[in-house]
Amino acid sequence: MRILIFSELFYPHGGGAELATWLYSKLLAEKGFEITIVTKHFPGEPLIESVSSGIRIYRLPMKMTFGSRYDTLVNVGVLLSNFMNRLFSENDIVYIPASWYSAIPMAKIHKKPVVVHLHNYSIACPTSLMYDFTKQKVGSSSLKSFILHEAIERRRGIASVVASSLMNELLGRYYNKWGTLADALIFVSNAQANLVLSKVPQIKEKSRVIYNPIPNIPYIEAESRGLGYFGGKSFVKGFYTLMRALNSLIERNVKVYMTMMSRKRVTVKVGNGILVDFLPKVNLRSIMQKLSVVVIPSLCPEPSPYILIESMMYGKLVVASNVGGIPEIVAPINSGVKLVKPGECGEISEALNSFLTLELEEANEIGIRLRKHILRKFDKDETIKYFINNLDRINRKLSLVFNISLFCNNFLSYICTVLRLSDSQHCALK
């Protein structure tokens, strides 16, 4: 089977969705699938690349005007090219793991089944976060909430906020609905599926939940009682909540490492004397030996955060918000993970204080159990087997519809031919 993937960004660019797409591509290629990926070109990258047996990447130069999902509309000409028509014709299934929904009508024209893999809440919420900035709780965004999101979370200027808000009102809400035209939709957690289906119930029959595949990550023993946070200066990732929580830590001899915070390393001292390292984007493996605990204080319901899965695979204790797919990932663990109410800095500091009283040896032993839990729960063989079964089901269903349509057309043609012959014979007799 040949799969055509449309992804605005592709690993190593992007985040969890792009990582999952890369892992799926490799697993499918190992099973004999032919994978073709269409994505954006970045300077220094080859336009065409075969990265491994069965995987071919086409990186297309595209105008990136808005820095958002609407760029796929700006570049709609790419989809209308002869080259793209050939790709549609050569492949069996179109797979969209992000928001390149403008590819769906083209796939339908070529009679190709479409699978949309949702790693966010884009078809149910204009910010894709399912967080209401006006009420500061889980929920879809109103126009006011969208404006706050653009100003607070994305730190846009006034002109950019106005332009983005108008774009969302005039186009975004309709463009996102194109995702519902897919023949199948895949969610990454039951929590995510339930939230989306509560807003878009009509897609329930063609929806499935499949946990993301996990990367190959080693266990790394903690050599110090450091704390790690990897969400950047994001309001919805809980950065400001965590900074307030640090002021209530009892243990002073602890260092905090925060990534995606600055272009270069900066060390600051918070109110109670705790040192915080603000780091650029770094390879997680390079700092994991310094950490015994990872904090994920999200305010929004993250569907299935890879940072949680990776942290547990590295063998780290976790303090995380009890929201989105997080409880689903850690269940039924009863030690090594503490879930807290989103936005409650008091609960975060209490959980951290509890973990920081543990001896490193005990923390590492618990971390080994957390790693085993993830390896059992996210079995790659089961994941790819279920994924392939769904692709086969979708392909068979569309083939059946096509064959029935072809039979009906042939039957009608036969009837018309018989009627014409009958009329001809009748005229001849006259």
N, C-alpha and C positions, 0 to 999 in steps of 0.2 A: 504494500500500500504506500502511496506517495502523499505526503502531507505538505501543504503550503502554509507557512506561518507568516502572519503580518504583525510585526511588533515595532512600535515607534523607536524603542531603545532595545538593545540586546546586550547581554552580559559580555564584559564586566560593567557596562554602563547600567544605570538604573538601580533598582533595589531588589526586594524579595520576589516580585513578579518575574523580573528578568532572570534572576537566579533559578527560579522554578522552571522557566521555559528552557533554559540551558540544560538543566538536569533531565527534564523530560525528553529533550532532543537527543541527548546521549543515550538514554535508556531505550528509546524507540529505535535508534539506529542500531543498537546492539541486538535488537530483535528482528532486524532485517528491513525496517522501514526506511524509505528514502525521504529525507527531510530537506526542504528548501525554505530558507529564511529570508524575508525581505525586511530591511531595517534602514535606519538613517546612517548616512556616512559621516564619520568624524575625521578630521585631519590626521594624516599619518597611517590611516587604516587602508588596506586593499579594498578595491571596489568589489572584487569577487574573490571568495576564499573557500576552500574545502578544508574544514578544520579537523575532520576525522572521517573515517569511512561512513558514507551514507549521509553526511551533513554538508550542505552547500549554502553559503551566505552571500546574498547580494546586498551591498550597501549603496543606497541611492542618494545622490546629492539632493537635498530638499531644503526649501526655504523654511526657516523656523521663525515665523513672525511673532507668534503669541507665546511660545514656550509652553504650549498646552496641547490638549487633545485636538483642538481646532486646527492645528497645523496639518493634520491629515486631510482636512477639507481644502486648505489652501493649496495643497499638493495633489489635488484629486486628479490632475492631468497624468500623474504617474500611473494611476490605475487604468487609464484609457489608452496607454501606449500599446503598440504591437508586441513589445517584449512581455508586458504583463498579460496580455491576452494569451500568449503562448504558455506562460506559467500556469494560468488558470486551466488551460486545456490539458496540460501534461500531468496535472495532479488530481488526486481523488477526493481529498478533503481540505477545506480551508479552516485554519485554526487561528483564532485571535485571542491572545492572552492579555491584551491591554484594552485600548479603546479605539482601535483603528476600525471603527464601525462602518466607515464609508466603503470598505471592501466588501461588505455583506451584499449590497445590491448587485455588484459586479459578479460575485460568486453565484448569486441566484440566476443571473443572465446566462452563465455558463453551466447551469444546472449542477452545481457542486454543493454538497452539504456543508454547513458552517457550524463550527463549535466555538463558542465564546467561553473563555475561562476567566471567571471573575476573581480578581485578587483584591478588589475593593468594593465600593458600593455605588459605582458610577451610574448604573441604570436606575437607581432609586434615589440618588442624592446628588445635587449639582456639584458639591465639593468632593464627592467620592468618599467622604469620611464618616458619614452618618452621625454627625455631631452638630448640634444646634448651638451656635456661638452666642445667640441672644439669651437662651435659657441655661446655657452651660450644662447641657446634659445630652445623652444619646437621643438622636432624632434627626430627621431630614432637615435640610436648610431652607429657610425662607430667603427672600431677597435681602433682607436686613442681615441675616446670618451669613449669607454669601459675601456681602460687602465686608463684614467684620473678618471673615476668613481671609479675604484678599489682603486686607490691611494688617491684620495681626500675624497670621500664620505665614503668608507669603511676602509680607513686608513690601508691598507695592506702593508706589506714589499715588497721589490723588487721580491724576489723569489715567494711569494704568488701571486703577480700581474701577473708575467709571466705565472705561472701555470694556474691561472684562465682565463687569456686571451687565452691561447692555448686551454683550455677546451671549452671555448665559441666558438672559431673558428672551432674546429674539431667536436664538439658535440652539443653545445648549440643551434645554429641556426636551427638545424634539430629537436632536442628534443622539442623545443618550438612549432614547427609546428604540433606536435602530438596533441596539444590542438584543432586544427582545425578539427580533426577527430570526435569530439563529435557530438552527434545528435542534441544538442541545446547548445547555448552559451548565458549566461545572463550577461548583463552589468549593472553597478550601476548608470550610468548617460548617458544622450544623448551625452554630450561632450566627454566622454570616448569612447562611441560606434562610434561616427563619426571619431575620431582620429584613432582607430584601423581599422575600415572599409576602411579608406582611404589607408591603407597599405595592408589590407587583404580583398579585396572586395568580394572574393568568398564565404565568410561565412555569407553574408548579409541575405540570405533567412532563415537561422536557428538561427538568432540572435534576442534577445529581450532585452528591457531595463526595469528593475524593481528596484525601489528605495529600499535601505536597510531598514530593520525594525529599529525602534528606541528603545533604552533602557528606562527603567523607571527611570527618573531623576527628582528630585524636583526643584522647583524654589528656589534660594538662594539669598536673598537680599544683595547687596554690602554694607559693613560697612566702606569701605575706597576706595580711588581712585587708587587702585593698578592695574598694568598691568601684564598680564599672557602670557607666551609663553611656548609651550609644545613639541617642535620639537627636543630638544637635540642640540648637536653641529654639526648639519647637514648643509652642504652647500646648498643642494637643498631645504631644509625646510626654508632657509632664515635666519639662525642664524647670519651670518656675516653682512648681510644687516640690520638686526634689530639693531645690536650693533652700527653700524654707525649712524642709525637714532636716537638712544637715545641721542647722543651728541647734537642734535638740538632741544631737548624738551625745551620749555619755562618754564613749571612748574617744579620746583625743588623738591617740597615736595611730591614726588611720589615714590613708591617702585615697583620694577620689580621682578617678580617671574618666574624663568626659570627652568623647570624640565628636568630630564634625563641628567643632566649635570655633576654630580660628585657622588662619593660614599657616601659622607656626605655633609651636608649643609655648604656652603661657601658664605660669603657676601663680595662683592667688591664694590668699588666706581668708576664709570666711569668718564670720563673727566670733565663733567659739575657738578659733585657732586651727581648725582642720585645713589641711592643704588640698587644693583642688587643681589638678592638671587639666587645662583646656588644650585639647589636641586637635590636629587636622584629621581628615579621614585616614585611618590607619588599618593595617592588616590586623584583625582581631587576635590572631594567633600570637602576634608579637608582644601582646601585653597580658595575655591570659594567665601567665604564671604569677603575675603580680596581684591577681584578683582572687578573692574567695567568694564574693557576692556580686551579682549583677542586679541592677534595679531597672524595672520597666514600669514607670509610673503613668502610663497612658491614660488620657481622659477619653479618647475616642475608642470605639469597639474594634480594635484591630482584628481582622479576620483570622489570621494565623501567623503571628510575627515570627519570622525566621530567627530573630535575635534571641528569642526565648528558647527555641529548639536548639540553636547552636550553643547557647550558654550552658544548657543542661548536658549537651554532648561533651562539652569541654570539662564537665564535672563541677559546675559552679552552683552555689546556692542562689535562690532567686526570690526577690521581693517584687511582686507584680500586681497590677490592678486587676480586680475581679470583674473583668468586662470583656466583651467580644469572644474570640476563640481561645483566650488564655486559660480559663477554667477547664475547657474541654481538652486542652493539650496536657495539662498537668494531672488531671484526674486519673486514678484515685490516689495519687501521692499524698501521704500525710506527714512527711518530714522533708526538710530541705527546701520547701517552697512555702512562702507566706503570701496569701492574696489579701489585698487591701482595697478599701473603697476608693474609687477614683477621686483625686483631688484632695484627699485627706492626708495632709503632711504629718499629722500626729500619729496616724496608723503606720505610715512609712517609717518614721523615726523609731517607733516602738519595735517594729519588725527588724529593723537594722540593728538596734541595740541588742535584741535577742540573739541574732546570728553572730554578732561581734564578740559575744561572751564565750563562744565555742573555741576550743583549741583547734589549731590548724589540722591536726591529724584527724579529729572527729569530723571537721568540715569536709575534708577530702574523702573520707569514707562515705559520708552521705552523698557527696558529689558523684561517686562511682555508681551508687544506686540510681541516681537521677539519670545518668547516662544510659544505664541498662533499660530504664523505663522508656526512654525515647526510642532506642533501637528496637524494642518490642512493639511499641505502638505505631511506629512509622516504618514498617517493613517495606523496603523498596520493591521486592518481588511482588508482594500483594498489591502495592500501589500501581505499578505498571501493568499488571495483569488486569486489574479492574479498569484502568484507563483504556487499554486496548480493547477490552470487551465492549466498552461503550462506543468506541470508534467503529468497531465491526457492526454493532447494532444500528448505528446511525447510517452507515454506508448501505447495509442491507435494506433498511427501510426506504431510503431514497431510491435505490435500485428497483425495489418492488413498485414504488409509485411510478417510476419512469417506464417500467415494463408494462404496467397496466395502461398507462397513457398511450404507449406505443401500440399496444394491442387494440385499444379503442379506436385509434386513428386508422390502423390497418383495416379493422372491421368496417368502419364507416366508409373507407375507400372502396372496399369490396362491395358493400351494399350499393354505393353510388354507381360502380361499374356494372353491376347486375341490372340496375334500373335503366341505365343508359342502353345496355344491350337489348333489354326488353322493349324499350321505346323504339329502338332501331328495327327490331323484328316486326313490331306492330305496324310501323310505317311501311315496311316492305310488303306486308300482306295487303295493305290498302292499295 
